Amino acid sequence: MSKSTEVMLNEVISAKSEAEMDELNENTESEDFDKRLKKHLKRKGISLNVLADLTAIKPSTIYNLASSKKTGKQSTTKARIIKIGFALDLSLEEVQELLKLAGLKELYAKDDEQRWIIYALTHENPETKKTYDIMELDELLNKKIKERKLNFELDEF
């Protein structure tokens, strides 16, 4: 697994010379969105076609995401990354990392809708006693929309 940003920052700060920094750079694998996505897919044993089915994202879009070094804001959305995260049963930290690698903002706990997404990524569904899936997240958000009059659609991130 890759080093956390905090660990890497401490290594950079404590480097005593350019030579140490050169060594740190050689020993640090820079990871792009596509590599990280492929690692998650491999770990879960899921193909790109299955991921497309699980997320209801067009297969061509999934293939583009998996072959693009930097997806950028033009090629993907926060909603797509969240759907992928739920389909692959990723942790909050893993979803946040994918969002950053995609050039998108992380989930923000001060936002009503995103707070519920964070909750669903970090808690079990009390009805199923399992982690939330994307359909259960959609139901949860729709319930909260009705309760609190939230104006939110998962596809509108």
N, C-alpha and C positions, 0 to 999 in steps of 0.2 A: 504494500500500500504506500501511497505517496506521503511525503512529510506534510505536516500541517503548515499553514502560513506562519503561525507563531514560532514553530521550531526553525523554519527556514530563516525567518527574520532574525532570530537569536544567533544563528550560525553566521549570517552576513555581518551582524553587528560585532560579533566576537572574532571575526577574521582579522588576522594580524598583518596580512600583506596581500598584495595582488596575486601572488602565487597561491595563497590559500583560497582566494576567491576563484582563481582559475580551476583549482582542484574541486571546489564546491560545485562550480558550473558543470564540470565534466561528470561528476557523480550525481547530478540532479537531472532526472528525466523530465523534460518539459512535456506536459501532456495537453493535447488539444481535445476539443469536444468529441470528435469522432472516435479517438482512441478510448476515451473514458466510457462513452456509450457502448462501444464494442466489448470492453471489459465487463461491464454490467450484464450485457446480453449473454456473454460466454459463461459468466458465473451463474446465471439463472437458467442457462440452457435454452434460451429463447432465440428463435430466428427473427430476422427483420420482418418477414411476412406475418409471423405470429404477433409480433409487436404491433404491426399495423392493425391487425384484427382486434387486439386487446384495447387499443387506444382509439379506434375509429379514425385514425389519421391515414390519409392516402398512402399506399405503399410507395409511390414515387417520392413523396415528401420524406418518409422514413429513410428511404435509400439515399436521398440527398443529404439528410442530416448525418447519416453514418459514413458518408464519403467526403464530407466537407471539413477541412481543418478548423476553420473558424466560421461558425454559422452566422454570426452577426444578427442584428435586430431585424434586418430585412427578410432573412430566410426562416426565422422561427419566431414563436411567441412563447410567452411565459406559460400559457395554457397547455401548449404542446409538451413542454418540458415537464409540467406537473402531471399530465396524463401518462407520460413515459415513466415518471417516478412511481406513480401508483401501480402501473402495469408491471413494473419490475420489482415492486415491493421495496423501494429504496428508503433509506432513512432520511430524516430531515436534512442532515448534513450532506448526504449524497445528492439530494435534490438541489440544495443551495449551491453546491459545487458545480453541478451541471448548468444551473442558471448562470453562474459567473463565467464558466467556460463558453457559454453561448453568447456572452456579451450582454446579458440581461441582468436586471436588478434582482437581488435575492428577495425571498418572501419577507414581508414587513409586518411585524406583530402589531403595529399600531393601526393597521388597516383592518376593518371589520371582516371582510371576506377572506383575506389572506390569513388572518388569525385563525379562522375555522379550518383552513387548509393545513396550517401548521398543527393544529389540534389533531386533525385526522391522520397526519403523518406520524404523530407521536403517541397516539392512544389506540386502544382496541375499541371496536364497535361493541357497545354493551349488549346488543342483541345477538351478535354472532360470536362474541368472545374471540374474534380474530381481528387482525389489522383491517382498517378500512380499505375497500377497493374503490375504483373510480366511480362506479355506479352508486355506491353508498355515500361517497363524498358529494356527488351531485344531489342525492336525496337530502342529505344534511344541509347543504347550501340552500336548496329550494325551501326546506322547512324554515330555515333562518330568515330567508327572504320574506316569507309570509309572516313570520313572527315579528320581525323588526323592520319590515318594509325596505330591506336592502335591495339596491338596484344592482344586480350582479348576475352575470352569466359566465360560466367557466370558459366559454369560447371567446370571451371579450377581453381577456387580459391585454 
